[in-house]
């Protein structure tokens, strides 16, 4: 089963790469290491779980794995917003990443709804 195919897969991969680059610019403080680690885990996990969803064995398995993708994207969005709100990195550098996390979350949520409504 597939949600949006290669385009979503590539967007999630690109998102993870951009997050990795962002994290490398965080200060090496306790807060920077903590936030960076959490953001790295959630952002990279979203793409990996999407790939698993694409190979799902059933609709229920697909929906479950896509829900995990959505959870990880929402968590990534939280950490990005925390970085923005605490002014660790400029709002301008975060704007496009926050937008992409939101768009990907919306796409995945819609895919879950569509999969649930299929007979």
ROGUTI-417848 format. One record per atom (N, C-alpha, C): residue number from 1; residue in one letter; atom name; y, z negated, x negated. Coordinates in nm, 3 decimals. Layout:
BEGIN
    k  r   a       c2       c3       c1
  NUM  a  CA        Y        Z        X
...
//
This chain:
BEGIN
    k  r   a       c2       c3       c1
    1  x   N   -0.119    0.000   -0.084
    1  x  CA    0.000    0.000    0.000
    1  x   C    0.124    0.000   -0.088
    2  x   N    0.225    0.070   -0.043
    2  x  CA    0.349    0.077   -0.120
    2  x   C    0.468    0.052   -0.031
    3  x   N    0.571   -0.010   -0.088
    3  x  CA    0.693   -0.037   -0.013
    3  x   C    0.789    0.079   -0.032
    4  x   N    0.836    0.098   -0.151
    4  x  CA    0.933    0.203   -0.177
    4  x   C    0.894    0.287   -0.295
    5  x   N    0.773    0.266   -0.344
    5  x  CA    0.721    0.347   -0.452
    5  x   C    0.789    0.325   -0.585
    6  x   N    0.794    0.433   -0.662
    6  x  CA    0.841    0.427   -0.799
    6  x   C    0.987    0.384   -0.811
    7  x   N    1.071    0.423   -0.716
    7  x  CA    1.213    0.389   -0.724
    7  x   C    1.233    0.236   -0.728
    8  x   N    1.166    0.164   -0.640
    8  x  CA    1.179    0.018   -0.637
    8  x   C    1.120   -0.042   -0.763
    9  x   N    1.006    0.010   -0.804
    9  x  CA    0.942   -0.038   -0.926
    9  x   C    1.037   -0.025   -1.046
   10  x   N    1.102    0.090   -1.058
   10  x  CA    1.196    0.112   -1.168
   10  x   C    1.319    0.024   -1.156
   11  x   N    1.367    0.006   -1.035
   11  x  CA    1.484   -0.082   -1.015
   11  x   C    1.450   -0.225   -1.054
   12  x   N    1.331   -0.271   -1.018
   12  x  CA    1.291   -0.407   -1.054
   12  x   C    1.275   -0.421   -1.206
   13  x   N    1.221   -0.318   -1.269
   13  x  CA    1.206   -0.319   -1.414
   13  x   C    1.343   -0.320   -1.481
   14  x   N    1.433   -0.234   -1.435
   14  x  CA    1.569   -0.231   -1.490
   14  x   C    1.641   -0.363   -1.467
   15  x   N    1.622   -0.422   -1.350
   15  x  CA    1.682   -0.552   -1.320
   15  x   C    1.634   -0.657   -1.421
   16  x   N    1.504   -0.660   -1.447
   16  x  CA    1.449   -0.756   -1.543
   16  x   C    1.507   -0.734   -1.683
   17  x   N    1.520   -0.609   -1.723
   17  x  CA    1.577   -0.578   -1.855
   17  x   C    1.721   -0.627   -1.864
   18  x   N    1.798   -0.601   -1.759
   18  x  CA    1.938   -0.645   -1.757
   18  x   C    1.948   -0.797   -1.761
   19  x   N    1.856   -0.866   -1.694
   19  x  CA    1.854   -1.013   -1.697
   19  x   C    1.821   -1.062   -1.837
   20  x   N    1.723   -1.001   -1.901
   20  x  CA    1.686   -1.040   -2.038
   20  x   C    1.808   -1.027   -2.130
   21  x   N    1.882   -0.919   -2.117
   21  x  CA    2.002   -0.899   -2.199
   21  x   C    2.110   -1.002   -2.166
   22  x   N    2.125   -1.034   -2.038
   22  x  CA    2.221   -1.136   -1.997
   22  x   C    2.185   -1.272   -2.056
   23  x   N    2.058   -1.307   -2.047
   23  x  CA    2.012   -1.437   -2.095
   23  x   C    2.037   -1.452   -2.246
   24  x   N    2.026   -1.343   -2.318
   24  x  CA    2.048   -1.350   -2.463
   24  x   C    2.193   -1.385   -2.497
   25  x   N    2.284   -1.370   -2.398
   25  x  CA    2.425   -1.404   -2.423
   25  x   C    2.459   -1.548   -2.382
   26  x   N    2.365   -1.616   -2.316
   26  x  CA    2.392   -1.755   -2.274
   26  x   C    2.404   -1.846   -2.395
   27  x   N    2.488   -1.945   -2.383
   27  x  CA    2.500   -2.046   -2.488
   27  x   C    2.368   -2.119   -2.504
   28  x   N    2.341   -2.164   -2.624
   28  x  CA    2.215   -2.233   -2.653
   28  x   C    2.226   -2.384   -2.624
   29  x   N    2.296   -2.416   -2.517
   29  x  CA    2.308   -2.555   -2.472
   29  x   C    2.186   -2.589   -2.387
   30  x   N    2.172   -2.715   -2.351
   30  x  CA    2.061   -2.755   -2.263
   30  x   C    2.070   -2.680   -2.130
   31  x   N    2.190   -2.669   -2.076
   31  x  CA    2.209   -2.598   -1.948
   31  x   C    2.177   -2.450   -1.964
   32  x   N    2.225   -2.389   -2.069
   32  x  CA    2.200   -2.247   -2.093
   32  x   C    2.052   -2.217   -2.109
   33  x   N    1.982   -2.303   -2.183
   33  x  CA    1.837   -2.282   -2.202
   33  x   C    1.762   -2.301   -2.071
   34  x   N    1.799   -2.403   -1.994
   34  x  CA    1.731   -2.430   -1.868
   34  x   C    1.752   -2.316   -1.769
   35  x   N    1.877   -2.281   -1.746
   35  x  CA    1.909   -2.175   -1.651
   35  x   C    1.849   -2.042   -1.698
   36  x   N    1.862   -2.014   -1.826
   36  x  CA    1.807   -1.890   -1.881
   36  x   C    1.657   -1.880   -1.862
   37  x   N    1.587   -1.990   -1.886
   37  x  CA    1.442   -1.989   -1.869
   37  x   C    1.401   -1.968   -1.726
   38  x   N    1.470   -2.035   -1.635
   38  x  CA    1.439   -2.021   -1.492
   38  x   C    1.468   -1.879   -1.444
   39  x   N    1.583   -1.826   -1.485
   39  x  CA    1.621   -1.692   -1.444
   39  x   C    1.527   -1.587   -1.504
   40  x   N    1.490   -1.605   -1.628
   40  x  CA    1.396   -1.512   -1.694
   40  x   C    1.264   -1.510   -1.617
   41  x   N    1.214   -1.626   -1.582
   41  x  CA    1.086   -1.635   -1.512
   41  x   C    1.091   -1.566   -1.376
   42  x   N    1.193   -1.598   -1.297
   42  x  CA    1.199   -1.542   -1.162
   42  x   C    1.228   -1.392   -1.163
   43  x   N    1.319   -1.348   -1.248
   43  x  CA    1.356   -1.205   -1.249
   43  x   C    1.243   -1.116   -1.299
   44  x   N    1.172   -1.161   -1.401
   44  x  CA    1.061   -1.079   -1.452
   44  x   C    0.940   -1.087   -1.360
   45  x   N    0.923   -1.199   -1.293
   45  x  CA    0.812   -1.216   -1.201
   45  x   C    0.824   -1.126   -1.079
   46  x   N    0.944   -1.098   -1.034
   46  x  CA    0.965   -1.014   -0.916
   46  x   C    0.900   -0.877   -0.936
   47  x   N    0.926   -0.814   -1.048
   47  x  CA    0.869   -0.682   -1.076
   47  x   C    0.719   -0.686   -1.092
   48  x   N    0.669   -0.787   -1.161
   48  x  CA    0.524   -0.798   -1.181
   48  x   C    0.453   -0.817   -1.047
   49  x   N    0.509   -0.899   -0.961
   49  x  CA    0.448   -0.921   -0.829
   49  x   C    0.460   -0.798   -0.741
   50  x   N    0.565   -0.720   -0.757
   50  x  CA    0.577   -0.595   -0.682
   50  x   C    0.464   -0.499   -0.721
   51  x   N    0.437   -0.491   -0.851
   51  x  CA    0.328   -0.404   -0.898
   51  x   C    0.195   -0.449   -0.837
   52  x   N    0.175   -0.579   -0.828
   52  x  CA    0.054   -0.630   -0.763
   52  x   C    0.051   -0.591   -0.615
   53  x   N    0.165   -0.599   -0.548
   53  x  CA    0.173   -0.563   -0.406
   53  x   C    0.136   -0.417   -0.386
   54  x   N    0.177   -0.332   -0.479
   54  x  CA    0.145   -0.189   -0.468
   54  x   C   -0.005   -0.163   -0.474
   55  x   N   -0.079   -0.254   -0.532
   55  x  CA   -0.224   -0.241   -0.539
   55  x   C   -0.295   -0.333   -0.441
   56  x   N   -0.226   -0.378   -0.341
   56  x  CA   -0.284   -0.473   -0.245
   56  x   C   -0.407   -0.414   -0.177
   57  x   N   -0.499   -0.502   -0.143
   57  x  CA   -0.626   -0.460   -0.082
   57  x   C   -0.620   -0.454    0.070
   58  x   N   -0.518   -0.512    0.129
   58  x  CA   -0.504   -0.512    0.274
   58  x   C   -0.356   -0.527    0.309
   59  x   N   -0.323   -0.505    0.435
   59  x  CA   -0.185   -0.524    0.480
   59  x   C   -0.143   -0.670    0.460
   60  x   N   -0.234   -0.762    0.495
   60  x  CA   -0.202   -0.905    0.479
   60  x   C   -0.177   -0.940    0.333
   61  x   N   -0.256   -0.884    0.243
   61  x  CA   -0.238   -0.907    0.100
   61  x   C   -0.105   -0.849    0.053
   62  x   N   -0.073   -0.728    0.102
   62  x  CA    0.055   -0.664    0.068
   62  x   C    0.172   -0.750    0.114
   63  x   N    0.167   -0.796    0.237
   63  x  CA    0.275   -0.879    0.292
   63  x   C    0.291   -1.006    0.212
   64  x   N    0.179   -1.071    0.181
   64  x  CA    0.185   -1.196    0.103
   64  x   C    0.251   -1.172   -0.033
   65  x   N    0.207   -1.066   -0.102
   65  x  CA    0.262   -1.040   -0.235
   65  x   C    0.409   -1.000   -0.229
   66  x   N    0.446   -0.926   -0.125
   66  x  CA    0.587   -0.890   -0.109
   66  x   C    0.671   -1.014   -0.077
   67  x   N    0.615   -1.110   -0.008
   67  x  CA    0.687   -1.236    0.018
   67  x   C    0.711   -1.310   -0.113
   68  x   N    0.617   -1.302   -0.206
   68  x  CA    0.636   -1.363   -0.338
   68  x   C    0.749   -1.290   -0.411
   69  x   N    0.751   -1.157   -0.404
   69  x  CA    0.859   -1.079   -0.466
   69  x   C    0.994   -1.124   -0.410
   70  x   N    1.002   -1.136   -0.278
   70  x  CA    1.127   -1.178   -0.214
   70  x   C    1.168   -1.318   -0.260
   71  x   N    1.073   -1.408   -0.268
   71  x  CA    1.101   -1.544   -0.314
   71  x   C    1.159   -1.542   -0.456
   72  x   N    1.100   -1.463   -0.543
   72  x  CA    1.147   -1.456   -0.682
   72  x   C    1.286   -1.392   -0.691
   73  x   N    1.312   -1.291   -0.609
   73  x  CA    1.445   -1.230   -0.608
   73  x   C    1.550   -1.328   -0.557
   74  x   N    1.516   -1.401   -0.454
   74  x  CA    1.611   -1.501   -0.402
   74  x   C    1.638   -1.610   -0.504
   75  x   N    1.534   -1.649   -0.576
   75  x  CA    1.554   -1.750   -0.681
   75  x   C    1.644   -1.693   -0.792
   76  x   N    1.620   -1.569   -0.829
   76  x  CA    1.704   -1.505   -0.931
   76  x   C    1.849   -1.502   -0.886
   77  x   N    1.869   -1.469   -0.760
   77  x  CA    2.004   -1.466   -0.704
   77  x   C    2.069   -1.604   -0.712
   78  x   N    1.992   -1.707   -0.684
   78  x  CA    2.045   -1.844   -0.694
   78  x   C    2.093   -1.872   -0.836
   79  x   N    2.009   -1.841   -0.935
   79  x  CA    2.047   -1.871   -1.074
   79  x   C    2.169   -1.788   -1.117
   80  x   N    2.175   -1.664   -1.073
   80  x  CA    2.293   -1.582   -1.105
   80  x   C    2.419   -1.640   -1.042
   81  x   N    2.408   -1.685   -0.919
   81  x  CA    2.523   -1.746   -0.852
   81  x   C    2.563   -1.877   -0.919
   82  x   N    2.464   -1.953   -0.967
   82  x  CA    2.494   -2.077   -1.038
   82  x   C    2.569   -2.048   -1.168
   83  x   N    2.525   -1.946   -1.239
   83  x  CA    2.594   -1.907   -1.362
   83  x   C    2.738   -1.866   -1.329
   84  x   N    2.754   -1.789   -1.223
   84  x  CA    2.886   -1.745   -1.181
   84  x   C    2.975   -1.863   -1.143
   85  x   N    2.921   -1.951   -1.060
   85  x  CA    2.999   -2.065   -1.010
   85  x   C    3.037   -2.163   -1.122
   86  x   N    2.950   -2.178   -1.219
   86  x  CA    2.979   -2.269   -1.330
   86  x   C    3.059   -2.202   -1.441
   87  x   N    3.088   -2.073   -1.424
   87  x  CA    3.170   -1.995   -1.518
   87  x   C    3.113   -1.994   -1.660
   88  x   N    2.980   -1.996   -1.669
   88  x  CA    2.915   -1.986   -1.800
   88  x   C    2.933   -1.845   -1.856
   89  x   N    2.929   -1.748   -1.766
   89  x  CA    2.951   -1.607   -1.800
   89  x   C    3.051   -1.554   -1.699
   90  x   N    3.133   -1.461   -1.741
   90  x  CA    3.238   -1.410   -1.653
   90  x   C    3.181   -1.346   -1.526
   91  x   N    3.257   -1.362   -1.420
   91  x  CA    3.220   -1.307   -1.290
   91  x   C    3.198   -1.155   -1.300
   92  x   N    3.280   -1.090   -1.378
   92  x  CA    3.271   -0.944   -1.392
   92  x   C    3.134   -0.901   -1.448
   93  x   N    3.082   -0.976   -1.545
   93  x  CA    2.952   -0.942   -1.604
   93  x   C    2.838   -0.967   -1.505
   94  x   N    2.858   -1.054   -1.411
   94  x  CA    2.753   -1.091   -1.316
   94  x   C    2.756   -1.011   -1.187
   95  x   N    2.870   -0.954   -1.156
   95  x  CA    2.892   -0.888   -1.027
   95  x   C    2.783   -0.786   -0.993
   96  x   N    2.753   -0.695   -1.085
   96  x  CA    2.654   -0.591   -1.057
   96  x   C    2.512   -0.646   -1.049
   97  x   N    2.483   -0.747   -1.128
   97  x  CA    2.349   -0.809   -1.122
   97  x   C    2.329   -0.882   -0.989
   98  x   N    2.431   -0.950   -0.944
   98  x  CA    2.423   -1.020   -0.815
   98  x   C    2.407   -0.917   -0.703
   99  x   N    2.481   -0.809   -0.712
   99  x  CA    2.471   -0.703   -0.612
   99  x   C    2.329   -0.643   -0.611
  100  x   N    2.274   -0.616   -0.728
  100  x  CA    2.140   -0.558   -0.737
  100  x   C    2.034   -0.655   -0.684
  101  x   N    2.046   -0.782   -0.717
  101  x  CA    1.951   -0.881   -0.665
  101  x   C    1.958   -0.887   -0.512
  102  x   N    2.077   -0.878   -0.457
  102  x  CA    2.093   -0.880   -0.312
  102  x   C    2.034   -0.755   -0.248
  103  x   N    2.062   -0.640   -0.306
  103  x  CA    2.008   -0.515   -0.252
  103  x   C    1.856   -0.512   -0.259
  104  x   N    1.801   -0.552   -0.372
  104  x  CA    1.655   -0.555   -0.385
  104  x   C    1.593   -0.652   -0.285
  105  x   N    1.657   -0.767   -0.265
  105  x  CA    1.608   -0.864   -0.166
  105  x   C    1.606   -0.802   -0.027
  106  x   N    1.712   -0.732    0.008
  106  x  CA    1.719   -0.668    0.140
  106  x   C    1.611   -0.561    0.157
  107  x   N    1.588   -0.482    0.054
  107  x  CA    1.486   -0.377    0.059
  107  x   C    1.348   -0.438    0.077
  108  x   N    1.319   -0.542   -0.001
  108  x  CA    1.188   -0.606    0.006
  108  x   C    1.170   -0.673    0.142
  109  x   N    1.273   -0.741    0.191
  109  x  CA    1.264   -0.805    0.323
  109  x   C    1.235   -0.702    0.431
  110  x   N    1.302   -0.588    0.424
  110  x  CA    1.280   -0.481    0.521
  110  x   C    1.137   -0.427    0.510
  111  x   N    1.085   -0.415    0.390
  111  x  CA    0.947   -0.369    0.370
  111  x   C    0.848   -0.465    0.432
  112  x   N    0.875   -0.594    0.421
  112  x  CA    0.788   -0.696    0.481
  112  x   C    0.790   -0.682    0.633
  113  x   N    0.908   -0.667    0.690
  113  x  CA    0.921   -0.651    0.836
  113  x   C    0.847   -0.526    0.882
  114  x   N    0.866   -0.417    0.811
  114  x  CA    0.800   -0.291    0.846
  114  x   C    0.647   -0.307    0.840
  115  x   N    0.598   -0.369    0.734
  115  x  CA    0.453   -0.388    0.720
  115  x   C    0.398   -0.476    0.831
  116  x   N    0.472   -0.577    0.868
  116  x  CA    0.428   -0.668    0.977
  116  x   C    0.423   -0.594    1.111
  117  x   N    0.515   -0.501    1.132
  117  x  CA    0.525   -0.433    1.262
  117  x   C    0.430   -0.314    1.276
  118  x   N    0.367   -0.272    1.167
  118  x  CA    0.273   -0.160    1.174
  118  x   C    0.146   -0.205    1.245
  119  x   N    0.096   -0.118    1.327
  119  x  CA   -0.028   -0.149    1.401
  119  x   C   -0.148   -0.090    1.331
//
